[in-house]
Amino acid sequence: MDNPSDLAKVLAGWRDDPAAFVREALRAEPEAWQEEALENYTRHDRLTIRSGHGVGKSTLLAWVALHFLITHYPCKVPVTGPTAHQLFDVLWAEIALWMRRLPDFLRSQYNLKSDRLELAGAPLEAFAAARTSRREQPDALQGFHSEHLLFLCDEASGIDDIVFEVAAGAMSTKGSKLILTGNPTRTLGYFYRSHQSGSGFKRMHVPCSRSTRVSQDYLDYMAKAFGEGSNIYRVRVLGEFPVAADDTLISLELAESASVRDLVVYPMDPVWGLDVARFGDDSSCLVKRFSRGMVENPLVWQGLDTMQLTGAVANEYQKTPEKERPDHIYVDVIGIGAGVVDRLFELGLPVVPVNVSERPSFAVDTVNRLRDELWFNASKWLEGRDVKIMPHERLIGELTTPRKLFSSSGKLRVESKDELRSRGVRSPDVADAFCLTFAYQNFNFAGFSSPGRGKSDWSKPISRQSEGTFI
């Protein structure tokens, strides 16, 4: 477009009609909820959107960022999220993708960098900038001043209040706009309050059913895996805030916060947990954990027999760098797990059989079985709020589904696999593997060293020893 007046007319038309900008400049068709959000963005200075998983929130924010930057001058667009992964691998990557869809006459006027998109002729006057929001560095949204300001906050439920408090001055200046999007994972904080009556925000709710992007297979999987009454289903599918449940052992907020925490996990004190499938629909799962968290997603195998599973675990051990190999691999020895333990021991792996149906190691006055104790230990580890787990949907869902119950003797216990199945929820195989990694806290290792590093009786399932416990 060579005629400046023609360009000015086009931009003027797009300024008040972002949906037209999306269709004409980006050659995309907004879904009904996205078109509604685009209209709300132009009509309101404060917009907050809670939604289910995968409905297209990041795409919407990318469209809005480009629309504002191209149709306003001068302008600044601070873009933030609670983790570097969410901000750069997801949202900023989405902005880069749609940037490449712009017509040449627009794209050529902007420079895209790893954390900045700026107008080539005025890089200090018109730009978008990506900054991660951390409690330790709460100035992500601070210090921006312009005639036109747009603050974009993705996965806002995970952004600490202090970030918004520090940026309050900039966000309240005349001519500024603020958009919050996210899964409603916790019932506290700035994002939660933005969805309450009288917050001053235009509020939107987008369940998965409002988006054609979400497959029916995903909806069916979530319902079958965790139950339609579970909090993970409420948040991920219905786009609703979780319901506080006194009988939930591990809250969704606790697990979610650990999954979005920007924490460097060093390869110290590696330990693995292996849960062996017993039934056709169950999965065999291997979880690797270091002292302060996980660095890989769980490994999940379906339909492997005993020898195939043994081979898969042995292969995983051999290809793991030596300094990251565990001194102990805890395996639930009940049922066919015994055969896996025997063969892994023959192969020289540091397996430790654990019979989770036995009495607890220490909390004999508190819980009935070792499995209960391991789950409570995992809960206490997460409650420290200085650890990290992978943002693995199945792990988070399974950790937050079992209920905390009482036995007839008054002791605490965790809902069993059979009880979960009776209410239509599948076996928490990944979560059980994760909880097995906490067996190390319950046992004295003097008699359980790796092969070649000291004497041990690997054929005897571990029971009570004399170590500390979280309970």
One Martini backbone bead per residue (centre of mass of N, CA, C, O) as a GRO file, in nm:
protein
  471
    1MET     BB    1   0.086   0.043   0.030
    2ASP     BB    2   0.165   0.365  -0.091
    3ASN     BB    3  -0.067   0.532   0.028
    4PRO     BB    4  -0.096   0.700   0.320
    5SER     BB    5  -0.403   0.760   0.320
    6ASP     BB    6  -0.494   0.471   0.288
    7LEU     BB    7  -0.366   0.363   0.545
    8ALA     BB    8  -0.514   0.549   0.744
    9LYS     BB    9  -0.796   0.439   0.679
   10VAL     BB   10  -0.748   0.148   0.756
   11LEU     BB   11  -0.661   0.198   1.051
   12ALA     BB   12  -0.918   0.344   1.139
   13GLY     BB   13  -1.106   0.103   1.086
   14TRP     BB   14  -0.955  -0.102   1.281
   15ARG     BB   15  -0.950   0.033   1.561
   16ASP     BB   16  -1.282  -0.023   1.610
   17ASP     BB   17  -1.222  -0.322   1.445
   18PRO     BB   18  -1.061  -0.601   1.531
   19ALA     BB   19  -1.206  -0.818   1.362
   20ALA     BB   20  -1.126  -0.697   1.089
   21PHE     BB   21  -0.823  -0.722   1.133
   22VAL     BB   22  -0.816  -1.029   1.154
   23ARG     BB   23  -0.939  -1.087   0.874
   24GLU     BB   24  -0.758  -0.888   0.687
   25ALA     BB   25  -0.457  -0.909   0.814
   26LEU     BB   26  -0.468  -1.233   0.929
   27ARG     BB   27  -0.666  -1.439   0.805
   28ALA     BB   28  -0.900  -1.475   1.029
   29GLU     BB   29  -1.148  -1.658   1.233
   30PRO     BB   30  -1.333  -1.584   1.479
   31GLU     BB   31  -1.477  -1.675   1.738
   32ALA     BB   32  -1.739  -1.584   1.915
   33TRP     BB   33  -1.580  -1.523   2.180
   34GLN     BB   34  -1.354  -1.355   2.043
   35GLU     BB   35  -1.535  -1.133   1.928
   36GLU     BB   36  -1.642  -1.043   2.200
   37ALA     BB   37  -1.361  -0.971   2.319
   38LEU     BB   38  -1.284  -0.756   2.107
   39GLU     BB   39  -1.516  -0.567   2.179
   40ASN     BB   40  -1.450  -0.535   2.483
   41TYR     BB   41  -1.167  -0.410   2.441
   42THR     BB   42  -1.280  -0.139   2.312
   43ARG     BB   43  -1.508  -0.072   2.551
   44HIS     BB   44  -1.290  -0.162   2.771
   45ASP     BB   45  -1.031  -0.126   3.018
   46ARG     BB   46  -1.149  -0.392   3.167
   47LEU     BB   47  -1.047  -0.740   3.118
   48THR     BB   48  -1.182  -1.070   3.206
   49ILE     BB   49  -1.076  -1.423   3.142
   50ARG     BB   50  -1.231  -1.725   3.191
   51SER     BB   51  -1.122  -2.070   3.122
   52GLY     BB   52  -1.063  -2.324   2.951
   53HIS     BB   53  -0.884  -2.551   2.778
   54GLY     BB   54  -0.791  -2.460   2.448
   55VAL     BB   55  -0.967  -2.193   2.328
   56GLY     BB   56  -0.760  -1.927   2.255
   57LYS     BB   57  -0.613  -1.708   2.435
   58SER     BB   58  -0.333  -1.656   2.303
   59THR     BB   59  -0.446  -1.569   2.034
   60LEU     BB   60  -0.601  -1.326   2.129
   61LEU     BB   61  -0.357  -1.171   2.250
   62ALA     BB   62  -0.203  -1.149   1.984
   63TRP     BB   63  -0.412  -0.984   1.832
   64VAL     BB   64  -0.424  -0.746   2.030
   65ALA     BB   65  -0.129  -0.661   2.023
   66LEU     BB   66  -0.122  -0.595   1.717
   67HIS     BB   67  -0.358  -0.401   1.701
   68PHE     BB   68  -0.253  -0.185   1.900
   69LEU     BB   69   0.026  -0.130   1.769
   70ILE     BB   70  -0.095  -0.049   1.476
   71THR     BB   71  -0.348   0.163   1.585
   72HIS     BB   72  -0.127   0.302   1.777
   73TYR     BB   73   0.001   0.644   1.859
   74PRO     BB   74   0.154   0.603   2.097
   75CYS     BB   75   0.285   0.280   2.235
   76LYS     BB   76   0.236   0.020   2.495
   77VAL     BB   77   0.302  -0.354   2.546
   78PRO     BB   78   0.273  -0.531   2.812
   79VAL     BB   79   0.388  -0.874   2.859
   80THR     BB   80   0.261  -1.145   3.067
   81GLY     BB   81   0.373  -1.413   3.296
   82PRO     BB   82   0.458  -1.658   3.541
   83THR     BB   83   0.638  -1.784   3.304
   84ALA     BB   84   0.864  -1.840   3.062
   85HIS     BB   85   0.708  -2.052   2.911
   86GLN     BB   86   0.437  -1.904   2.877
   87LEU     BB   87   0.554  -1.646   2.747
   88PHE     BB   88   0.758  -1.761   2.516
   89ASP     BB   89   0.648  -2.049   2.416
   90VAL     BB   90   0.353  -1.929   2.378
   91LEU     BB   91   0.279  -1.621   2.346
   92TRP     BB   92   0.524  -1.511   2.181
   93ALA     BB   93   0.496  -1.726   1.961
   94GLU     BB   94   0.214  -1.628   1.872
   95ILE     BB   95   0.297  -1.347   1.785
   96ALA     BB   96   0.501  -1.441   1.570
   97LEU     BB   97   0.304  -1.597   1.395
   98TRP     BB   98   0.110  -1.347   1.329
   99MET     BB   99   0.321  -1.158   1.218
  100ARG     BB  100   0.369  -1.337   0.954
  101ARG     BB  101   0.060  -1.269   0.846
  102LEU     BB  102   0.120  -1.007   0.761
  103PRO     BB  103   0.144  -0.776   0.558
  104ASP     BB  104   0.416  -0.639   0.419
  105PHE     BB  105   0.348  -0.330   0.481
  106LEU     BB  106   0.353  -0.404   0.794
  107ARG     BB  107   0.586  -0.598   0.871
  108SER     BB  108   0.824  -0.400   0.771
  109GLN     BB  109   0.772  -0.190   1.030
  110TYR     BB  110   0.879  -0.436   1.208
  111ASN     BB  111   1.058  -0.563   1.499
  112LEU     BB  112   1.152  -0.889   1.591
  113LYS     BB  113   1.218  -1.018   1.909
  114SER     BB  114   1.261  -1.217   2.184
  115ASP     BB  115   1.119  -0.952   2.379
  116ARG     BB  116   1.042  -0.769   2.113
  117LEU     BB  117   0.811  -0.526   1.954
  118GLU     BB  118   0.891  -0.282   1.698
  119LEU     BB  119   0.903   0.019   1.562
  120ALA     BB  120   1.138   0.104   1.344
  121GLY     BB  121   1.103   0.434   1.358
  122ALA     BB  122   0.996   0.391   1.693
  123PRO     BB  123   1.111   0.195   1.942
  124LEU     BB  124   1.027   0.392   2.204
  125GLU     BB  125   0.708   0.451   2.121
  126ALA     BB  126   0.657   0.149   1.978
  127PHE     BB  127   0.579  -0.136   2.183
  128ALA     BB  128   0.649  -0.473   2.278
  129ALA     BB  129   0.688  -0.645   2.603
  130ALA     BB  130   0.853  -0.914   2.766
  131ARG     BB  131   0.759  -1.016   3.110
  132THR     BB  132   0.823  -1.178   3.388
  133SER     BB  133   0.631  -1.284   3.669
  134ARG     BB  134   0.765  -1.225   3.996
  135ARG     BB  135   0.794  -1.201   4.326
  136GLU     BB  136   1.108  -1.131   4.325
  137GLN     BB  137   1.013  -0.959   4.044
  138PRO     BB  138   0.757  -0.713   4.048
  139ASP     BB  139   0.837  -0.515   3.774
  140ALA     BB  140   0.701  -0.604   3.498
  141LEU     BB  141   0.464  -0.347   3.502
  142GLN     BB  142   0.673  -0.128   3.542
  143GLY     BB  143   0.747   0.196   3.391
  144PHE     BB  144   0.503   0.264   3.206
  145HIS     BB  145   0.470   0.524   2.945
  146SER     BB  146   0.174   0.648   2.774
  147GLU     BB  147  -0.093   0.732   2.586
  148HIS     BB  148  -0.081   0.414   2.519
  149LEU     BB  149  -0.197   0.133   2.715
  150LEU     BB  150  -0.126  -0.235   2.725
  151PHE     BB  151  -0.213  -0.498   2.941
  152LEU     BB  152  -0.090  -0.839   2.933
  153CYS     BB  153  -0.230  -1.136   3.108
  154ASP     BB  154  -0.124  -1.455   3.135
  155GLU     BB  155  -0.213  -1.663   3.358
  156ALA     BB  156  -0.318  -1.478   3.611
  157SER     BB  157  -0.353  -1.678   3.853
  158GLY     BB  158  -0.016  -1.702   3.877
  159ILE     BB  159  -0.004  -1.406   3.966
  160ASP     BB  160   0.113  -1.207   4.187
  161ASP     BB  161  -0.001  -0.941   4.366
  162ILE     BB  162   0.263  -0.767   4.373
  163VAL     BB  163   0.264  -0.700   4.071
  164PHE     BB  164   0.002  -0.524   4.077
  165GLU     BB  165   0.087  -0.328   4.300
  166VAL     BB  166   0.338  -0.207   4.154
  167ALA     BB  167   0.148  -0.139   3.880
  168ALA     BB  168  -0.094   0.046   3.957
  169GLY     BB  169  -0.016   0.323   3.844
  170ALA     BB  170   0.010   0.249   3.541
  171MET     BB  171  -0.281   0.106   3.513
  172SER     BB  172  -0.440   0.390   3.606
  173THR     BB  173  -0.388   0.548   3.372
  174LYS     BB  174  -0.467   0.732   3.125
  175GLY     BB  175  -0.520   0.507   2.850
  176SER     BB  176  -0.544   0.234   2.991
  177LYS     BB  177  -0.514  -0.124   2.959
  178LEU     BB  178  -0.664  -0.447   3.078
  179ILE     BB  179  -0.577  -0.800   3.037
  180LEU     BB  180  -0.719  -1.106   3.157
  181THR     BB  181  -0.605  -1.448   3.154
  182GLY     BB  182  -0.738  -1.785   3.243
  183ASN     BB  183  -0.726  -2.033   3.455
  184PRO     BB  184  -0.927  -2.101   3.747
  185THR     BB  185  -0.717  -2.223   3.999
  186ARG     BB  186  -0.789  -1.989   4.221
  187THR     BB  187  -0.948  -1.843   4.533
  188LEU     BB  188  -0.726  -1.612   4.481
  189GLY     BB  189  -0.651  -1.303   4.400
  190TYR     BB  190  -0.669  -1.088   4.138
  191PHE     BB  191  -0.822  -1.270   3.935
  192TYR     BB  192  -1.050  -1.352   4.120
  193ARG     BB  193  -1.149  -1.061   4.189
  194SER     BB  194  -1.216  -0.979   3.888
  195HIS     BB  195  -1.484  -1.192   3.908
  196GLN     BB  196  -1.620  -0.997   4.094
  197SER     BB  197  -1.843  -0.808   4.210
  198GLY     BB  198  -1.719  -0.476   4.165
  199SER     BB  199  -1.424  -0.479   4.012
  200GLY     BB  200  -1.441  -0.320   3.711
  201PHE     BB  201  -1.479  -0.560   3.524
  202LYS     BB  202  -1.503  -0.724   3.236
  203ARG     BB  203  -1.672  -1.030   3.219
  204MET     BB  204  -1.558  -1.365   3.123
  205HIS     BB  205  -1.689  -1.692   3.008
  206VAL     BB  206  -1.503  -1.996   2.879
  207PRO     BB  207  -1.590  -2.278   2.793
  208CYS     BB  208  -1.521  -2.545   2.595
  209SER     BB  209  -1.809  -2.539   2.452
  210ARG     BB  210  -1.724  -2.250   2.296
  211SER     BB  211  -1.508  -2.435   2.140
  212THR     BB  212  -1.375  -2.587   1.844
  213ARG     BB  213  -1.080  -2.662   1.952
  214VAL     BB  214  -1.223  -2.866   2.134
  215SER     BB  215  -1.238  -3.188   2.183
  216GLN     BB  216  -1.430  -3.457   2.266
  217ASP     BB  217  -1.202  -3.636   2.366
  218TYR     BB  218  -1.112  -3.447   2.593
  219LEU     BB  219  -1.378  -3.440   2.750
  220ASP     BB  220  -1.395  -3.747   2.797
  221TYR     BB  221  -1.127  -3.782   2.942
  222MET     BB  222  -1.181  -3.594   3.185
  223ALA     BB  223  -1.433  -3.741   3.288
  224LYS     BB  224  -1.301  -4.026   3.324
  225ALA     BB  225  -1.040  -3.953   3.492
  226PHE     BB  226  -1.190  -3.728   3.720
  227GLY     BB  227  -1.461  -3.619   3.688
  228GLU     BB  228  -1.724  -3.384   3.681
  229GLY     BB  229  -1.676  -3.306   4.004
  230SER     BB  230  -1.404  -3.205   3.968
  231ASN     BB  231  -1.172  -2.954   3.972
  232ILE     BB  232  -1.025  -3.013   3.706
  233TYR     BB  233  -1.288  -2.997   3.541
  234ARG     BB  234  -1.379  -2.716   3.615
  235VAL     BB  235  -1.124  -2.571   3.505
  236ARG     BB  236  -1.054  -2.714   3.218
  237VAL     BB  237  -1.367  -2.716   3.110
  238LEU     BB  238  -1.564  -2.496   3.260
  239GLY     BB  239  -1.412  -2.239   3.379
  240GLU     BB  240  -1.402  -2.279   3.693
  241PHE     BB  241  -1.374  -2.243   4.004
  242PRO     BB  242  -1.284  -2.395   4.265
  243VAL     BB  243  -1.389  -2.607   4.518
  244ALA     BB  244  -1.394  -2.619   4.835
  245ALA     BB  245  -1.231  -2.910   5.000
  246ASP     BB  246  -1.187  -3.078   5.296
  247ASP     BB  247  -1.133  -3.382   5.151
  248THR     BB  248  -0.879  -3.278   5.014
  249LEU     BB  249  -0.552  -3.337   5.013
  250ILE     BB  250  -0.483  -3.197   4.726
  251SER     BB  251  -0.486  -2.908   4.595
  252LEU     BB  252  -0.502  -2.739   4.306
  253GLU     BB  253  -0.339  -2.491   4.390
  254LEU     BB  254  -0.088  -2.644   4.490
  255ALA     BB  255  -0.019  -2.790   4.221
  256GLU     BB  256  -0.023  -2.550   4.025
  257SER     BB  257   0.194  -2.374   4.162
  258ALA     BB  258   0.421  -2.590   4.118
  259SER     BB  259   0.393  -2.588   3.792
  260VAL     BB  260   0.454  -2.246   3.771
  261ARG     BB  261   0.724  -2.242   3.898
  262ASP     BB  262   1.021  -2.049   3.893
  263LEU     BB  263   1.244  -2.321   3.911
  264VAL     BB  264   1.552  -2.447   3.969
  265VAL     BB  265   1.642  -2.786   3.903
  266TYR     BB  266   1.866  -2.979   4.051
  267PRO     BB  267   2.072  -3.275   4.029
  268MET     BB  268   1.952  -3.388   4.328
  269ASP     BB  269   1.869  -3.665   4.468
  270PRO     BB  270   1.777  -3.903   4.297
  271VAL     BB  271   1.438  -4.037   4.233
  272TRP     BB  272   1.231  -4.326   4.176
  273GLY     BB  273   0.898  -4.414   4.053
  274LEU     BB  274   0.710  -4.735   4.024
  275ASP     BB  275   0.409  -4.815   3.858
  276VAL     BB  276   0.233  -5.116   3.817
  277ALA     BB  277   0.026  -5.261   3.619
  278ARG     BB  278  -0.289  -5.463   3.665
  279PHE     BB  279  -0.471  -5.350   3.437
  280GLY     BB  280  -0.582  -5.281   3.125
  281ASP     BB  281  -0.638  -4.955   3.189
  282ASP     BB  282  -0.377  -4.935   3.305
  283SER     BB  283  -0.064  -4.779   3.402
  284SER     BB  284   0.270  -4.751   3.361
  285CYS     BB  285   0.487  -4.559   3.589
  286LEU     BB  286   0.746  -4.298   3.568
  287VAL     BB  287   0.916  -4.110   3.823
  288LYS     BB  288   1.122  -3.819   3.839
  289ARG     BB  289   1.316  -3.699   4.128
  290PHE     BB  290   1.423  -3.438   4.301
  291SER     BB  291   1.452  -3.257   4.582
  292ARG     BB  292   1.291  -2.993   4.421
  293GLY     BB  293   1.206  -3.176   4.163
  294MET     BB  294   1.106  -3.166   3.827
  295VAL     BB  295   1.227  -3.215   3.462
  296GLU     BB  296   1.011  -3.436   3.381
  297ASN     BB  297   0.794  -3.618   3.249
  298PRO     BB  298   0.617  -3.870   3.277
  299LEU     BB  299   0.619  -4.215   3.225
  300VAL     BB  300   0.393  -4.389   2.996
  301TRP     BB  301   0.256  -4.725   2.990
  302GLN     BB  302   0.078  -4.936   2.759
  303GLY     BB  303   0.057  -5.286   2.745
  304LEU     BB  304   0.288  -5.401   2.917
  305ASP     BB  305   0.477  -5.637   3.008
  306THR     BB  306   0.706  -5.729   3.228
  307MET     BB  307   0.954  -5.735   3.028
  308GLN     BB  308   0.896  -5.470   2.879
  309LEU     BB  309   0.910  -5.287   3.125
  310THR     BB  310   1.192  -5.360   3.212
  311GLY     BB  311   1.329  -5.260   2.951
  312ALA     BB  312   1.235  -4.963   2.969
  313VAL     BB  313   1.372  -4.898   3.240
  314ALA     BB  314   1.661  -4.984   3.171
  315ASN     BB  315   1.693  -4.786   2.935
  316GLU     BB  316   1.650  -4.530   3.102
  317TYR     BB  317   1.891  -4.572   3.290
  318GLN     BB  318   2.125  -4.592   3.077
  319LYS     BB  319   2.057  -4.295   2.938
  320THR     BB  320   2.125  -4.175   3.199
  321PRO     BB  321   2.306  -3.975   3.351
  322GLU     BB  322   2.495  -4.062   3.611
  323LYS     BB  323   2.425  -3.810   3.805
  324GLU     BB  324   2.095  -3.883   3.748
  325ARG     BB  325   2.101  -4.139   3.887
  326PRO     BB  326   1.958  -4.345   4.095
  327ASP     BB  327   1.984  -4.511   4.403
  328HIS     BB  328   1.658  -4.535   4.383
  329ILE     BB  329   1.389  -4.767   4.292
  330TYR     BB  330   1.054  -4.748   4.352
  331VAL     BB  331   0.843  -5.042   4.387
  332ASP     BB  332   0.546  -5.178   4.350
  333VAL     BB  333   0.513  -5.520   4.464
  334ILE     BB  334   0.239  -5.567   4.398
  335GLY     BB  335   0.205  -5.829   4.223
  336ILE     BB  336   0.374  -5.782   3.922
  337GLY     BB  337   0.605  -5.613   4.056
  338ALA     BB  338   0.790  -5.845   4.146
  339GLY     BB  339   0.900  -5.923   3.863
  340VAL     BB  340   1.034  -5.650   3.804
  341VAL     BB  341   1.226  -5.646   4.042
  342ASP     BB  342   1.384  -5.904   3.985
  343ARG     BB  343   1.491  -5.826   3.700
  344LEU     BB  344   1.627  -5.553   3.774
  345PHE     BB  345   1.824  -5.678   3.973
  346GLU     BB  346   1.969  -5.862   3.766
  347LEU     BB  347   2.058  -5.590   3.600
  348GLY     BB  348   2.161  -5.378   3.845
  349LEU     BB  349   1.938  -5.224   3.969
  350PRO     BB  350   1.818  -4.993   4.232
  351VAL     BB  351   1.594  -5.163   4.368
  352VAL     BB  352   1.284  -5.106   4.570
  353PRO     BB  353   1.061  -5.271   4.746
  354VAL     BB  354   0.707  -5.175   4.788
  355ASN     BB  355   0.453  -5.218   5.040
  356VAL     BB  356   0.164  -5.024   5.054
  357SER     BB  357  -0.016  -5.225   5.252
  358GLU     BB  358   0.137  -5.170   5.482
  359ARG     BB  359   0.249  -5.039   5.737
  360PRO     BB  360   0.357  -4.770   5.855
  361SER     BB  361   0.657  -4.632   5.952
  362PHE     BB  362   0.539  -4.389   6.169
  363ALA     BB  363   0.217  -4.316   6.140
  364VAL     BB  364   0.051  -4.530   6.330
  365ASP     BB  365  -0.156  -4.306   6.467
  366THR     BB  366  -0.269  -4.182   6.175
  367VAL     BB  367  -0.231  -4.431   5.977
  368ASN     BB  368  -0.270  -4.746   5.809
  369ARG     BB  369  -0.083  -4.703   5.550
  370LEU     BB  370   0.178  -4.649   5.346
  371ARG     BB  371   0.029  -4.505   5.117
  372ASP     BB  372  -0.077  -4.276   5.293
  373GLU     BB  373   0.196  -4.168   5.384
  374LEU     BB  374   0.307  -4.093   5.102
  375TRP     BB  375   0.086  -3.887   5.035
  376PHE     BB  376   0.141  -3.699   5.276
  377ASN     BB  377   0.432  -3.640   5.203
  378ALA     BB  378   0.371  -3.506   4.932
  379SER     BB  379   0.198  -3.280   5.046
  380LYS     BB  380   0.416  -3.151   5.229
  381TRP     BB  381   0.613  -3.084   5.003
  382LEU     BB  382   0.420  -2.883   4.857
  383GLU     BB  383   0.366  -2.692   5.110
  384GLY     BB  384   0.650  -2.545   5.096
  385ARG     BB  385   0.671  -2.373   4.820
  386ASP     BB  386   0.987  -2.485   4.697
  387VAL     BB  387   0.869  -2.647   4.449
  388LYS     BB  388   0.856  -2.871   4.149
  389ILE     BB  389   0.637  -2.947   3.884
  390MET     BB  390   0.499  -3.064   3.620
  391PRO     BB  391   0.266  -2.955   3.363
  392HIS     BB  392   0.088  -3.231   3.414
  393GLU     BB  393  -0.231  -3.309   3.385
  394ARG     BB  394  -0.244  -3.594   3.506
  395LEU     BB  395  -0.090  -3.545   3.763
  396ILE     BB  396  -0.265  -3.316   3.876
  397GLY     BB  397  -0.536  -3.465   3.867
  398GLU     BB  398  -0.451  -3.711   4.050
  399LEU     BB  399  -0.357  -3.551   4.304
  400THR     BB  400  -0.660  -3.387   4.326
  401THR     BB  401  -0.878  -3.631   4.370
  402PRO     BB  402  -0.830  -3.762   4.625
  403ARG     BB  403  -0.949  -3.835   4.934
  404LYS     BB  404  -0.987  -3.751   5.271
  405LEU     BB  405  -1.015  -3.996   5.517
  406PHE     BB  406  -1.179  -4.220   5.751
  407SER     BB  407  -1.156  -4.458   5.961
  408SER     BB  408  -1.303  -4.646   6.210
  409SER     BB  409  -1.043  -4.563   6.402
  410GLY     BB  410  -0.966  -4.246   6.302
  411LYS     BB  411  -0.789  -4.266   6.066
  412LEU     BB  412  -0.612  -4.170   5.808
  413ARG     BB  413  -0.697  -4.164   5.449
  414VAL     BB  414  -0.677  -4.264   5.117
  415GLU     BB  415  -0.829  -4.303   4.848
  416SER     BB  416  -0.885  -4.567   4.674
  417LYS     BB  417  -0.891  -4.722   4.375
  418ASP     BB  418  -1.168  -4.855   4.409
  419GLU     BB  419  -1.318  -4.597   4.496
  420LEU     BB  420  -1.263  -4.439   4.240
  421ARG     BB  421  -1.400  -4.636   4.043
  422SER     BB  422  -1.690  -4.619   4.177
  423ARG     BB  423  -1.685  -4.294   4.070
  424GLY     BB  424  -1.542  -4.298   3.770
  425VAL     BB  425  -1.230  -4.320   3.846
  426ARG     BB  426  -0.926  -4.364   3.773
  427SER     BB  427  -0.627  -4.471   3.826
  428PRO     BB  428  -0.346  -4.311   4.002
  429ASP     BB  429  -0.061  -4.390   3.863
  430VAL     BB  430   0.114  -4.133   3.854
  431ALA     BB  431   0.078  -4.045   4.149
  432ASP     BB  432   0.188  -4.306   4.276
  433ALA     BB  433   0.471  -4.276   4.160
  434PHE     BB  434   0.531  -4.009   4.296
  435CYS     BB  435   0.490  -4.110   4.594
  436LEU     BB  436   0.722  -4.324   4.588
  437THR     BB  437   0.957  -4.103   4.609
  438PHE     BB  438   0.894  -4.085   4.941
  439ALA     BB  439   1.027  -4.345   5.064
  440TYR     BB  440   1.308  -4.234   5.155
  441GLN     BB  441   1.196  -4.105   5.431
  442ASN     BB  442   1.126  -4.404   5.568
  443PHE     BB  443   1.431  -4.508   5.523
  444ASN     BB  444   1.709  -4.695   5.596
  445PHE     BB  445   2.005  -4.717   5.390
  446ALA     BB  446   2.213  -4.919   5.509
  447GLY     BB  447   2.047  -5.181   5.367
  448PHE     BB  448   2.003  -4.991   5.079
  449SER     BB  449   2.203  -5.040   4.836
  450SER     BB  450   2.359  -5.038   4.566
  451PRO     BB  451   2.490  -5.230   4.351
  452GLY     BB  452   2.829  -5.235   4.463
  453ARG     BB  453   2.787  -5.034   4.745
  454GLY     BB  454   2.666  -5.269   4.916
  455LYS     BB  455   2.476  -5.420   5.123
  456SER     BB  456   2.175  -5.615   5.028
  457ASP     BB  457   1.809  -5.689   5.035
  458TRP     BB  458   1.611  -5.688   4.751
  459SER     BB  459   1.385  -5.918   4.813
  460LYS     BB  460   1.288  -5.732   5.048
  461PRO     BB  461   1.045  -5.566   5.154
  462ILE     BB  462   0.978  -5.269   5.264
  463SER     BB  463   0.956  -5.127   5.579
  464ARG     BB  464   1.040  -5.050   5.881
  465GLN     BB  465   1.237  -4.788   6.009
  466SER     BB  466   1.473  -4.491   6.079
  467GLU     BB  467   1.317  -4.212   5.983
  468GLY     BB  468   1.200  -3.940   5.877
  469THR     BB  469   0.895  -3.733   5.867
  470PHE     BB  470   0.627  -3.529   5.780
  471ILE     BB  471   0.405  -3.630   5.998
   0.00000   0.00000   0.00000
